[in-house]
Each structure stands twice: as C-alpha cells, then as structure tokens.
C-alpha cells in the first residue's frame, strides 16, 4: 500500500506533498513490475460498502492479465477495516491512499454530500497519481462507483476511458439513469405522490421508498445525487453488481430502452467476498453455531454502518426473546442520530450490551448469542446452522445471502435499502418485511411473528425454495460460460483493444 503524504501548497488551495523521490521510485517500480496488457485504475468513494465490491472486481480482473491500481480517497484516517482489506489484497494489486481531503470549512455534512465533497477535493491528488503512473504504464480505463463520477473530468484529461460500476441492483442503476427525466417530470416531493412510479422492467415504487437522498428535493444531498445521475451518460460503459437471472426484466429494459441514451450495460455480479476461515475460525460465534441444529439460527446484523435507535433496539431484543427461535445478534450501540451514523466509522468505544433490556442476556442464554459490533458475516451465512438473515438489505449483504442460499427478513435503514426491500419481498419473493408502526418503530410482536413465519412457517419454506433457485443461478452466472463471466469478458476485450491501439506508434 502506498501512502501519499501532504506537504506543500498546490495551486488548488490544498496543501500536500505528492510522492517524494523514494515514494515515486517505489510506485513506478511496482507499476513496471506488474505491467501486463493494460493498466486499470479503480476509484471507490468513501465507505466500506463501496470498497468491498470494487476490491472484488480488482481480484477478478487480475485473472485477465491486467495491471490494477486501487486509489483510495479519504477525509481522515483510514479505518481499521479499510487497512485490513487493502493489506489482504493479492500482491499483484497495487493500492494508493490519497492524502485526506480537508472538509473543515464545510461544517457538518450528510453522507451523500460528504462523499461527493471528499471526491471533488481529492481530484488534485488523483491527477498527480495519473501524472506519475502514466509515464510508465498508460491507463486504459478508470472504473468508479456511482458516487465518484467527478473523476470523469480527470479521466478525460488523460484520455482514459471512464466506466461506472454500480455497486447495487440493476433496478437502482435504472433509477439513476432515469433520474434526470424524473426530476423534470415532477415538481412535488416524491413522497407526496399518490401513485407509485413504475420504470420499465422494474417493480413499482412509492416515493417514500426511494433513495434516502431523494426525500428532500431542496437539500444538498438531492442536488449531489442528481449531479451523479446526470453524469452516467459520460461513461463508456456501466458495470452492474447483479446477474441476468436475478434481474432479467430490469437489465433487459435498460439495455433495450428507447427513451434515453444509455452506455453499454454489463451485469457482472454477484461480486462478493469469498468464504475464508483465515483469522476468523476461532470466533466464538462460529463455535456456537457448530453446536446448533441445521438451519435453526436467525442471523441478525445491520451491516458495517447501520444503527438502531434505543427504542428500536429494545423492541428488537424483546421480539427475539418472544419468538423463541435461536438467534445470533450482532449488536451495536444505538444512536438517536441518523441510522447511517456509523457509515464512515463502524468502530465504537461504547459498550453495546449496556443498551440491551435488563436481564435479556441471561434470559436468552440458552437460545441466542449476542456479539458486539461485528461478526464474520460470510462465514456465518455459509454455516449449516444458519437458517435466516435479518438484514438492513444493503446490496453487499443481500448478494452474500443469495450466494449462500439464506432467506431474508428485510429491515431497511438508509441509502437505497428501501428500494432493495421492496424488490426482495414483492418481486423476487425471497424476503419478509416487518410492518413499521405509526411511531416509526417495528414492535416486538411484529418482529416475533415475522421471525416465526420465516423459521418455521409455510411461507418460510417457500422463501427457502426460491432463494435456493437463485443460489444456483448465481453460481451458474459466475461459471466459465455463465452470463456474468461472459459480460466481464466483453468489457476486458474492449479494454485490451484500446490498450493495443495506445501501444501502436
């Protein structure tokens, strides 16, 4: 991993030292040693949920003999989880950590605005990375996620082909492509619309279930979201972390759409972390799972950045106790702030157990296990004792559950998760969704009823059968002749063809 420290004054007003001679020598030596047919840059926006699928894409691309550099923007110190992920990458993948972008003058920012401002203020550093690396290994393509489109301007300067990797569902990609037109069609807040909006090939969605940044059209986050959506047309291609058999109608509607110009779309998923026991085989929750009956445990986790309110955490605990089903609960300290309060830093110094109802741990000791803050999710989902997953339905977690064949209870918190929840429960029919009360809280009785339905009801059996079908379809998509493998192969052929043109005098 290469860190680029801050030192002197740049014309853009940001102080930094980019690559002193020893560091420049190291980065050039690394790029030269790894130079193969083409050099691909990968640029995730801040957040572990954004970095993970792009890192998995990088791992796939090295099998096609590409030289890969992952460029990490940040607005502060790297999290422990980010450092560990970068350190665990194959040695053939290079990573460059940019200096922190300074946001102090902007005050408190919501996640969408914070991400976008971090990316904008990191552009001078990105430009310097390309300046240095391009002298020995010309870049063919820059792959960004859907919130890093500001980097397209730098890609254009260096004649690098810009691509977007949409890290979530094809349905979400469709919405982002249609958003400029939707913005013009409606003047009111989307949540005030009487009827749902139906896009071609997609499940109909009520305004209240749309992306969280779209819930306030006068807000800064809405403006940034629309900005990124408008820049999709600048891409030479759009990769999507989904697969044909999962979202056939949505993918076909995008690629065959006649009502707007869309770059070529390549469904290349599911790209998820593989099952590995390295460093986690001694985790107490896996040992506990070993002693539980087959498919008997409900795994409860709200991802790396999700948090519940104190009242909701209490209701969840009582609901798990009331349902009398085995459970593995990952608990994080509650917050009265936004449910994505931990998005940028999943670490907490508070004791999450202190927020659980009095006596809960003792009363459920023979039935459940509670672990603080984190559990090895892939290993838990792949365990034979796991029979269900109560999740915030972030797309990474959703795909991991599909790949492992575990049915879902969807509990969306932020971002596009409500959209995912509607699709998973109503269209794909692999999930149950508990009803939210008028006070915004899911009550304990509702939680208990939904859990029992999944774990021992007839509806739960139907979900099991459907999720197993999708598990097989996911494996087929990633097989040698599978649709996602062929789609990625098509992209790599384009990149190699461009690289060959660059090499010619």
C-alpha positions as CSV (number, residue, x, y, z in Angstrom):
1,X,0.0,0.0,0.0
2,X,1.4,3.4,-0.9
3,X,0.5,6.5,1.1
4,X,0.8,9.9,-0.4
5,X,1.6,12.5,2.3
6,X,0.6,16.1,2.5
7,X,3.3,18.7,2.3
8,X,3.5,21.8,0.1
9,X,0.9,24.2,-1.4
10,X,-0.9,23.2,-4.6
11,X,-2.5,25.8,-6.9
12,X,-5.9,24.4,-6.0
13,X,-5.5,25.6,-2.4
14,X,-4.9,22.2,-0.8
15,X,-1.6,21.6,1.0
16,X,0.1,18.3,0.2
17,X,3.4,16.7,-0.8
18,X,2.7,14.2,-3.5
19,X,5.3,11.5,-3.9
20,X,8.8,12.4,-2.8
21,X,11.5,10.8,-4.8
22,X,11.7,7.5,-2.8
23,X,8.0,7.0,-2.9
24,X,7.8,7.9,-6.6
25,X,10.5,5.4,-7.3
26,X,8.6,2.7,-5.3
27,X,5.3,3.3,-7.1
28,X,7.0,3.3,-10.5
29,X,8.9,0.1,-9.8
30,X,5.7,-1.5,-8.7
31,X,3.8,-0.5,-11.7
32,X,6.6,-1.5,-14.1
33,X,6.9,-4.9,-12.4
34,X,3.2,-5.5,-12.8
35,X,2.7,-4.1,-16.3
36,X,0.8,-6.5,-18.4
37,X,-1.5,-5.9,-21.3
38,X,-3.3,-2.9,-19.8
39,X,-3.5,-0.7,-16.6
40,X,-6.9,-0.2,-15.0
41,X,-7.5,2.3,-12.2
42,X,-10.3,1.7,-9.7
43,X,-11.6,4.5,-7.6
44,X,-14.2,3.8,-4.8
45,X,-15.9,6.6,-2.9
46,X,-15.5,6.5,0.9
47,X,-17.3,3.7,2.7
48,X,-16.5,0.0,3.2
49,X,-19.7,-0.9,1.3
50,X,-18.3,0.8,-1.7
51,X,-14.7,-0.5,-1.4
52,X,-15.6,-4.2,-1.0
53,X,-17.2,-4.9,-4.3
54,X,-14.6,-2.8,-6.2
55,X,-11.9,-4.8,-4.5
56,X,-13.6,-8.0,-5.6
57,X,-13.7,-6.6,-9.2
58,X,-10.0,-6.0,-9.0
59,X,-9.4,-9.6,-7.9
60,X,-11.4,-10.8,-11.0
61,X,-9.5,-8.5,-13.4
62,X,-6.0,-9.8,-12.5
63,X,-7.1,-13.1,-14.0
64,X,-7.5,-11.3,-17.3
65,X,-3.8,-10.1,-17.1
66,X,-4.5,-6.5,-16.2
67,X,-2.3,-4.3,-14.0
68,X,-4.6,-2.9,-11.3
69,X,-4.3,0.1,-9.1
70,X,-6.9,0.9,-6.5
71,X,-6.9,4.6,-5.5
72,X,-8.4,5.3,-2.0
73,X,-9.7,8.8,-1.3
74,X,-10.4,9.8,2.3
75,X,-11.3,12.7,4.5
76,X,-9.4,11.4,7.6
77,X,-7.5,8.5,9.0
78,X,-8.2,5.2,7.3
79,X,-10.4,2.9,9.3
80,X,-9.0,-0.4,10.7
81,X,-11.3,-2.3,8.4
82,X,-10.1,-0.5,5.3
83,X,-6.5,-1.0,6.2
84,X,-7.1,-4.7,6.7
85,X,-8.9,-5.1,3.4
86,X,-6.1,-3.3,1.5
87,X,-3.4,-5.3,3.3
88,X,-5.2,-8.6,2.4
89,X,-5.3,-7.8,-1.4
90,X,-3.3,-10.0,-3.7
91,X,0.3,-8.6,-4.1
92,X,-0.4,-8.2,-7.8
93,X,-3.0,-5.4,-7.0
94,X,-1.4,-2.1,-6.1
95,X,-3.2,0.4,-3.9
96,X,-2.5,4.2,-3.4
97,X,-4.0,6.0,-0.4
98,X,-4.6,9.7,-1.2
99,X,-4.0,12.5,1.4
100,X,-7.1,13.3,3.4
101,X,-9.4,15.9,1.8
102,X,-10.0,18.8,4.1
103,X,-13.7,19.5,4.7
104,X,-13.4,21.5,7.9
105,X,-14.8,24.7,6.2
106,X,-18.0,23.0,5.2
107,X,-19.4,22.2,8.6
108,X,-21.4,19.0,9.3
109,X,-22.3,17.2,6.1
110,X,-24.7,14.4,5.4
111,X,-23.2,11.2,3.9
112,X,-24.0,12.0,0.3
113,X,-22.6,15.5,0.4
114,X,-19.6,14.4,2.5
115,X,-18.8,11.6,-0.1
116,X,-19.1,14.0,-3.0
117,X,-17.1,16.8,-1.4
118,X,-14.4,14.3,-0.5
119,X,-14.2,13.1,-4.1
120,X,-14.0,16.7,-5.5
121,X,-11.3,17.8,-3.1
122,X,-9.3,14.6,-3.9
123,X,-9.1,15.4,-7.6
124,X,-5.7,17.2,-7.5
125,X,-4.3,14.1,-5.8
126,X,-5.9,11.8,-8.4
127,X,-4.4,14.0,-11.1
128,X,-0.9,13.6,-9.6
129,X,-1.3,9.8,-9.4
130,X,-2.1,9.7,-13.1
131,X,0.8,12.0,-13.9
132,X,3.3,9.7,-12.2
133,X,1.9,6.3,-13.1
134,X,1.1,7.2,-16.7
135,X,4.8,7.8,-17.5
136,X,5.5,4.1,-17.2
137,X,2.1,2.4,-17.5
138,X,-0.6,4.2,-19.5
139,X,-4.0,3.7,-18.1
140,X,-6.7,2.2,-20.3
141,X,-9.8,2.6,-18.1
142,X,-10.9,4.3,-14.9
143,X,-13.6,2.4,-13.0
144,X,-15.5,4.4,-10.4
145,X,-18.6,3.7,-8.3
146,X,-21.8,5.7,-8.8
147,X,-20.7,8.4,-6.4
148,X,-17.3,9.0,-7.9
149,X,-18.3,10.5,-11.2
150,X,-16.5,13.7,-10.5
151,X,-13.3,11.9,-11.5
152,X,-14.5,11.6,-15.1
153,X,-13.1,15.1,-15.7
154,X,-9.6,13.9,-14.8
155,X,-10.0,10.7,-16.9
156,X,-10.9,12.9,-19.9
157,X,-7.7,15.0,-19.4
158,X,-5.6,11.8,-19.6
159,X,-7.6,10.2,-22.3
160,X,-8.6,7.4,-20.0
161,X,-11.9,5.6,-20.7
162,X,-14.4,6.2,-17.9
163,X,-16.6,3.4,-16.6
164,X,-19.1,3.2,-13.7
165,X,-19.5,0.2,-11.5
166,X,-23.0,0.4,-10.0
167,X,-22.5,-1.4,-6.7
168,X,-26.1,-2.2,-6.2
169,X,-29.1,-3.7,-8.1
170,X,-29.8,-3.1,-11.8
171,X,-33.1,-1.6,-10.7
172,X,-31.1,1.1,-8.9
173,X,-29.0,1.6,-12.0
174,X,-32.2,2.1,-14.0
175,X,-33.5,4.7,-11.5
176,X,-30.2,6.6,-11.6
177,X,-30.3,6.6,-15.4
178,X,-33.9,7.9,-15.4
179,X,-33.5,10.4,-12.6
180,X,-32.8,13.5,-14.8
181,X,-36.0,12.8,-16.6
182,X,-38.0,12.1,-13.4
183,X,-36.6,15.3,-11.8
184,X,-38.2,17.2,-14.7
185,X,-41.5,15.3,-14.6
186,X,-42.4,16.1,-11.0
187,X,-42.3,19.3,-9.0
188,X,-43.5,18.0,-5.6
189,X,-41.7,15.8,-3.1
190,X,-41.7,12.2,-4.4
191,X,-43.0,11.0,-1.0
192,X,-46.2,13.1,-1.6
193,X,-47.0,11.4,-4.9
194,X,-50.3,9.5,-4.6
195,X,-49.3,6.7,-7.0
196,X,-46.1,4.7,-7.2
197,X,-43.6,5.3,-10.0
198,X,-43.1,2.4,-12.4
199,X,-40.0,2.3,-14.5
200,X,-39.7,-0.2,-17.4
201,X,-38.8,-3.7,-16.2
202,X,-38.7,-2.6,-12.5
203,X,-41.1,-3.1,-9.6
204,X,-43.3,0.0,-8.9
205,X,-42.0,2.1,-6.0
206,X,-43.7,4.6,-3.8
207,X,-41.9,7.9,-3.3
208,X,-41.3,7.1,0.4
209,X,-39.3,4.0,-0.6
210,X,-36.9,5.8,-2.9
211,X,-33.3,6.6,-2.1
212,X,-32.9,8.5,1.1
213,X,-31.2,11.5,-0.6
214,X,-34.3,11.9,-2.7
215,X,-36.6,12.5,0.3
216,X,-35.7,16.2,0.4
217,X,-35.5,17.8,-3.1
218,X,-34.3,21.1,-1.7
219,X,-31.5,19.6,0.2
220,X,-27.8,19.4,-0.7
221,X,-27.9,15.6,-0.9
222,X,-30.6,15.6,-3.6
223,X,-28.5,18.0,-5.7
224,X,-25.5,15.8,-5.4
225,X,-27.4,12.7,-6.2
226,X,-28.9,14.3,-9.3
227,X,-25.4,15.5,-10.3
228,X,-24.0,12.0,-10.3
229,X,-27.1,10.6,-12.2
230,X,-26.6,13.2,-15.0
231,X,-23.0,12.1,-15.4
232,X,-23.9,8.5,-16.1
233,X,-24.1,9.4,-19.8
234,X,-20.4,10.3,-19.8
235,X,-19.4,6.7,-19.1
236,X,-18.3,4.4,-21.9
237,X,-19.9,1.5,-20.1
238,X,-21.8,0.7,-16.9
239,X,-20.9,-2.4,-14.9
240,X,-23.6,-3.7,-12.5
241,X,-23.2,-5.9,-9.5
242,X,-26.1,-8.2,-10.4
243,X,-26.8,-11.0,-12.9
244,X,-29.3,-11.8,-15.6
245,X,-31.3,-14.5,-13.8
246,X,-31.7,-12.3,-10.8
247,X,-33.0,-9.1,-12.6
248,X,-33.8,-10.2,-16.1
249,X,-36.5,-7.6,-16.8
250,X,-34.6,-4.7,-15.2
251,X,-31.4,-5.5,-17.2
252,X,-33.2,-6.0,-20.4
253,X,-35.2,-2.8,-20.0
254,X,-32.0,-0.8,-19.5
255,X,-30.2,-2.3,-22.5
256,X,-33.2,-2.2,-24.8
257,X,-34.5,1.2,-23.6
258,X,-35.5,3.6,-26.4
259,X,-36.4,6.6,-24.3
260,X,-32.9,7.7,-23.3
261,X,-29.3,7.2,-24.4
262,X,-27.5,4.7,-22.2
263,X,-23.9,3.4,-22.4
264,X,-23.5,-0.3,-22.8
265,X,-24.5,-2.1,-19.6
266,X,-22.6,-5.2,-18.3
267,X,-24.1,-7.3,-15.4
268,X,-21.1,-8.9,-13.9
269,X,-22.2,-10.0,-10.5
270,X,-22.6,-11.3,-7.9
271,X,-19.2,-9.9,-6.8
272,X,-19.0,-10.8,-3.1
273,X,-16.2,-11.8,-0.7
274,X,-15.5,-15.5,-0.7
275,X,-15.7,-17.8,2.3
276,X,-12.4,-17.9,4.1
277,X,-11.6,-19.1,7.6
278,X,-8.3,-17.2,7.8
279,X,-8.2,-15.3,11.0
280,X,-11.9,-15.9,11.9
281,X,-12.0,-19.7,12.6
282,X,-11.7,-19.1,16.3
283,X,-14.5,-16.6,16.6
284,X,-16.8,-17.6,19.4
285,X,-20.0,-17.2,17.3
286,X,-18.8,-19.8,14.8
287,X,-18.0,-22.3,17.6
288,X,-21.5,-21.6,19.0
289,X,-23.1,-22.2,15.6
290,X,-21.3,-25.6,15.4
291,X,-23.5,-26.7,18.4
292,X,-26.8,-25.6,16.9
293,X,-29.2,-27.7,14.8
294,X,-29.2,-27.4,11.0
295,X,-30.9,-24.2,9.6
296,X,-32.1,-23.3,13.1
297,X,-30.4,-19.9,13.7
298,X,-31.6,-16.5,12.6
299,X,-28.6,-14.2,12.0
300,X,-29.4,-10.6,12.9
301,X,-27.0,-7.9,11.6
302,X,-27.4,-4.3,10.2
303,X,-24.2,-4.1,8.3
304,X,-21.0,-2.2,8.9
305,X,-22.7,1.2,9.1
306,X,-26.2,0.7,10.3
307,X,-27.6,1.6,13.8
308,X,-30.9,1.5,15.5
309,X,-32.5,3.9,17.9
310,X,-32.5,2.9,21.6
311,X,-36.3,2.3,21.5
312,X,-35.9,0.2,18.4
313,X,-33.1,-1.9,19.8
314,X,-35.2,-2.6,22.9
315,X,-38.1,-3.8,20.7
316,X,-35.8,-5.9,18.6
317,X,-34.4,-7.6,21.7
318,X,-37.8,-8.3,23.2
319,X,-39.1,-9.6,19.8
320,X,-36.2,-12.1,19.6
321,X,-36.9,-13.2,23.1
322,X,-40.6,-13.5,22.4
323,X,-40.3,-15.6,19.2
324,X,-38.4,-18.4,21.0
325,X,-36.2,-19.0,18.0
326,X,-32.4,-19.5,18.0
327,X,-30.6,-16.3,17.1
328,X,-27.2,-14.8,16.6
329,X,-27.4,-11.0,17.2
330,X,-24.7,-8.5,16.2
331,X,-25.4,-5.5,18.4
332,X,-24.0,-2.0,18.0
333,X,-24.6,0.9,20.4
334,X,-27.8,2.6,19.5
335,X,-28.0,6.2,18.3
336,X,-30.6,9.0,18.1
337,X,-28.9,10.4,15.0
338,X,-29.3,9.1,11.5
339,X,-29.5,5.3,11.1
340,X,-26.3,5.6,9.0
341,X,-24.5,7.4,11.7
342,X,-21.7,4.8,11.7
343,X,-21.3,4.7,7.9
344,X,-17.9,6.3,7.9
345,X,-16.6,4.7,11.1
346,X,-18.1,1.4,12.3
347,X,-15.8,1.4,15.4
348,X,-17.5,2.3,18.7
349,X,-16.0,2.8,22.1
350,X,-19.3,2.3,23.9
351,X,-20.4,-1.0,25.4
352,X,-23.3,-2.1,23.1
353,X,-24.5,-4.7,25.7
354,X,-25.3,-1.8,28.1
355,X,-28.2,-0.8,25.8
356,X,-30.0,-4.1,25.8
357,X,-33.0,-4.6,28.1
358,X,-32.1,-5.6,31.7
359,X,-31.8,-9.4,32.1
360,X,-32.0,-10.0,28.3
361,X,-28.7,-11.8,28.0
362,X,-29.5,-14.0,31.0
363,X,-33.0,-14.9,29.8
364,X,-31.9,-15.8,26.3
365,X,-28.6,-17.5,27.1
366,X,-29.7,-21.0,26.0
367,X,-31.4,-19.7,22.9
368,X,-29.3,-17.0,21.4
369,X,-25.8,-15.5,21.3
370,X,-25.1,-11.7,21.2
371,X,-21.8,-10.4,19.9
372,X,-20.6,-6.8,20.0
373,X,-20.3,-4.7,16.8
374,X,-19.1,-7.3,14.3
375,X,-19.3,-10.9,13.2
376,X,-17.7,-12.7,10.3
377,X,-20.8,-12.4,8.1
378,X,-19.7,-14.6,5.2
379,X,-18.7,-17.4,7.5
380,X,-22.0,-17.1,9.4
381,X,-24.2,-17.1,6.3
382,X,-22.3,-20.1,4.9
383,X,-22.7,-22.1,8.1
384,X,-25.1,-25.1,8.0
385,X,-26.8,-23.9,11.2
386,X,-27.9,-20.5,9.8
387,X,-31.5,-20.6,8.6
388,X,-32.4,-16.9,8.1
389,X,-30.9,-13.5,7.9
390,X,-32.5,-10.3,9.4
391,X,-30.6,-7.6,7.5
392,X,-30.6,-3.9,6.6
393,X,-30.6,-5.2,3.0
394,X,-27.6,-3.4,1.9
395,X,-26.7,-4.8,-1.5
396,X,-23.5,-6.5,-0.4
397,X,-25.3,-8.3,2.4
398,X,-28.2,-9.2,0.0
399,X,-25.9,-10.8,-2.6
400,X,-24.0,-12.6,0.1
401,X,-27.2,-14.1,1.4
402,X,-28.3,-15.1,-2.1
403,X,-25.0,-16.7,-2.9
404,X,-25.2,-18.7,0.3
405,X,-28.9,-19.5,-0.2
406,X,-30.2,-17.9,3.1
407,X,-33.7,-16.4,3.1
408,X,-34.2,-12.8,4.4
409,X,-36.1,-10.6,6.7
410,X,-35.5,-7.1,5.3
411,X,-35.2,-4.1,7.6
412,X,-34.0,-1.2,5.5
413,X,-32.3,1.7,7.2
414,X,-30.7,4.2,4.7
415,X,-29.4,4.8,1.1
416,X,-31.3,2.6,-1.5
417,X,-32.2,-0.1,1.1
418,X,-36.0,0.5,1.0
419,X,-35.9,0.0,-2.8
420,X,-34.0,-3.2,-2.2
421,X,-36.5,-4.3,0.4
422,X,-39.5,-3.8,-2.0
423,X,-37.8,-5.7,-4.7
424,X,-36.7,-8.6,-2.5
425,X,-40.1,-9.0,-0.8
426,X,-42.6,-8.2,-3.5
427,X,-40.8,-9.1,-6.8
428,X,-38.2,-11.7,-6.0
429,X,-40.1,-13.2,-3.1
430,X,-37.0,-14.2,-1.1
431,X,-37.8,-12.0,1.9
432,X,-40.3,-11.0,4.5
433,X,-40.7,-7.4,5.6
434,X,-42.0,-6.5,9.0
435,X,-44.5,-3.7,9.3
436,X,-43.4,-0.4,10.8
437,X,-45.8,1.2,13.3
438,X,-47.1,4.8,13.1
439,X,-44.4,5.8,15.5
440,X,-41.7,4.6,13.1
441,X,-40.9,1.6,15.3
442,X,-41.2,-2.1,14.5
443,X,-42.9,-3.6,17.5
444,X,-41.8,-6.7,19.4
445,X,-44.9,-8.7,18.5
446,X,-44.5,-7.9,14.8
447,X,-40.8,-9.0,15.0
448,X,-41.6,-12.2,16.8
449,X,-44.4,-13.1,14.2
450,X,-42.2,-12.4,11.2
451,X,-39.3,-14.4,12.6
452,X,-41.5,-17.4,13.4
453,X,-43.0,-17.2,9.9
454,X,-39.6,-17.4,8.3
455,X,-38.1,-20.0,10.6
456,X,-41.0,-22.4,10.9
457,X,-43.9,-21.3,8.7
458,X,-45.1,-22.4,5.3
459,X,-44.2,-19.0,3.8
460,X,-40.6,-19.5,5.1
461,X,-40.4,-22.8,3.2
462,X,-41.4,-21.1,0.0
463,X,-38.8,-18.5,0.5
464,X,-36.2,-21.2,1.1
465,X,-37.1,-22.9,-2.2
466,X,-36.9,-19.6,-4.1
467,X,-33.6,-18.5,-2.5
468,X,-32.1,-21.9,-3.4
469,X,-33.0,-21.4,-7.0
470,X,-31.2,-18.0,-7.0
471,X,-28.2,-19.5,-5.3
472,X,-27.8,-22.0,-8.2
473,X,-28.4,-19.2,-10.7
474,X,-25.7,-17.1,-9.1
475,X,-23.2,-19.9,-9.3
476,X,-24.2,-20.5,-12.9
477,X,-23.7,-16.8,-13.8
478,X,-20.1,-16.9,-12.5
479,X,-19.2,-20.2,-14.2
480,X,-16.9,-20.3,-17.1
481,X,-19.7,-20.0,-19.6
482,X,-22.0,-18.0,-17.3
483,X,-23.7,-14.7,-18.3
484,X,-21.7,-12.6,-15.8
485,X,-18.4,-14.1,-16.8
486,X,-19.1,-13.5,-20.5
487,X,-20.3,-10.0,-19.7
488,X,-17.0,-9.2,-17.9
489,X,-15.1,-10.8,-20.7
490,X,-16.7,-8.5,-23.2
491,X,-15.5,-5.5,-21.2
492,X,-12.0,-6.8,-20.9
493,X,-11.8,-7.3,-24.7
494,X,-12.7,-3.6,-25.2
495,X,-10.0,-2.5,-22.7
496,X,-7.4,-4.7,-24.3
497,X,-8.3,-3.5,-27.8
498,X,-7.8,0.1,-26.6
499,X,-4.5,-0.7,-24.9
500,X,-3.2,-2.2,-28.2
501,X,-4.2,1.0,-30.0
502,X,-2.3,3.1,-27.4
503,X,0.8,1.0,-27.9
504,X,0.9,1.5,-31.6
505,X,3.2,4.4,-32.8
